[in-house]
Amino acid sequence: MKVYPFILFGSAAVMNFAVAAGLTVFLPQFVRVLELDPITGSNVAIAGLAGALIAALGGAYLCVAFDPVGYRPFIGLGALGKGLAFFGLLWSWREGQAPWTLPALGLADALYVLLFVAYLRRPGPRSRTRRSSRPR
């Protein structure tokens, strides 16, 4: 196991699991710490759904942490997801719909986008399958 991908994608997984826990199990505390408007009614279900999706991506990052070659396609998907999350938070703040704490939290996602893209650009094994040298 390579140490760098384990740390990079393992830490991304931990961050995603922490945010997912905040949106599901610890929602009242999460809302208070991030200075969000109260989340009530059907919006609680939407927060739970968002938390579940964030946790699912955290699971994908965990797979990449243990096998970065086999789960390489998840890296690009993760970079896209984290980039969209950051710009979504930034846009909401710009429009006055969210406090500054959300894009500040999203800066971690922006950093991971840069690190994921840099990792994808590195030379290295692309696949576990080897091509046969015999002609077809």
C-alpha positions in Angstrom: 0.0 0.0 0.0 1.3 3.4 -1.0 1.3 5.9 1.8 0.5 9.1 -0.1 -2.8 7.9 -1.7 -3.8 6.3 1.6 -3.4 9.6 3.4 -4.9 11.7 0.7 -8.0 9.7 0.0 -8.3 8.4 3.5 -8.4 11.9 4.9 -11.0 12.9 2.2 -13.1 9.9 3.3 -12.9 10.9 7.0 -13.9 14.5 6.1 -16.9 13.3 4.1 -18.0 10.9 6.9 -17.7 13.8 9.4 -19.9 16.1 7.2 -22.3 13.3 6.6 -22.6 12.6 10.4 -23.2 16.3 10.9 -26.1 16.3 8.3 -27.7 13.2 9.7 -26.9 12.2 13.3 -25.7 15.6 14.7 -27.9 18.0 12.6 -28.9 20.4 15.5 -25.2 20.8 16.5 -24.1 21.1 12.9 -26.6 23.9 12.3 -25.6 25.8 15.4 -21.8 25.5 14.8 -22.1 26.6 11.1 -24.6 29.4 12.0 -27.2 28.0 9.6 -30.9 28.8 9.6 -32.9 26.2 11.4 -33.6 23.1 9.4 -37.2 21.8 10.0 -39.9 19.9 8.3 -39.2 18.2 5.0 -35.8 20.0 4.9 -34.6 17.5 7.5 -35.1 14.8 4.9 -33.2 16.7 2.3 -30.3 17.2 4.8 -30.4 13.5 5.5 -30.3 12.6 1.8 -27.4 15.0 1.3 -25.6 13.4 4.2 -26.2 9.9 2.7 -24.8 10.9 -0.6 -21.8 12.6 1.0 -21.2 9.4 3.0 -21.4 7.3 -0.2 -18.6 9.4 -1.8 -16.7 9.0 1.4 -16.9 5.2 0.9 -15.6 5.6 -2.6 -12.6 7.7 -1.3 -12.0 4.9 1.2 -11.9 2.3 -1.6 -9.4 4.6 -3.5 -7.3 4.9 -0.3 -6.8 1.2 -0.2 -6.6 0.5 -3.9 -5.8 3.7 -5.9 -5.2 1.8 -9.1 -8.3 -0.3 -9.1 -10.6 2.5 -8.1 -8.9 5.2 -10.2 -12.2 6.3 -11.9 -13.6 7.4 -8.6 -10.8 10.0 -8.3 -12.1 12.1 -11.3 -15.7 11.7 -10.0 -14.6 12.8 -6.6 -12.8 15.9 -8.0 -15.9 16.8 -9.9 -18.2 16.3 -6.9 -16.0 18.3 -4.6 -15.6 21.1 -7.2 -19.4 21.3 -7.7 -19.9 21.3 -3.9 -17.5 24.1 -3.4 -18.9 26.3 -6.2 -22.5 25.6 -5.0 -21.6 26.8 -1.5 -19.8 29.8 -2.8 -22.7 30.7 -5.1 -25.2 30.4 -2.2 -23.0 32.7 -0.1 -22.6 35.2 -2.9 -26.4 35.3 -3.3 -26.8 36.0 0.4 -28.5 32.6 1.0 -25.8 31.1 3.2 -23.4 32.4 5.9 -19.7 32.7 5.3 -19.1 29.5 7.3 -20.3 27.3 4.4 -17.8 28.4 1.7 -15.1 28.5 4.4 -15.8 24.8 5.1 -15.9 24.2 1.4 -12.4 25.5 1.0 -11.3 22.0 2.1 -13.2 20.6 -0.9 -11.4 23.1 -3.2 -8.1 22.0 -1.9 -9.0 18.3 -2.4 -10.0 19.1 -6.0 -6.5 20.4 -6.7 -4.9 17.4 -4.9 -7.1 14.9 -6.7 -6.3 16.4 -10.1 -2.6 16.6 -9.3 -2.8 12.9 -8.4 -4.5 12.0 -11.6 -1.8 13.8 -13.6 1.0 11.8 -12.0 2.6 9.1 -14.1 2.0 5.7 -12.8 0.0 2.5 -13.3 -3.3 3.1 -14.9 -4.8 -0.4 -14.6 -4.1 -3.8 -13.0 -4.8 -5.6 -16.2 -1.8 -6.4 -18.4 -2.0 -6.6 -22.1 -0.9 -9.8 -23.7 2.2 -9.6 -25.9 0.8 -12.3 -28.3 -0.9 -11.1 -31.4 -4.7 -11.6 -31.8 
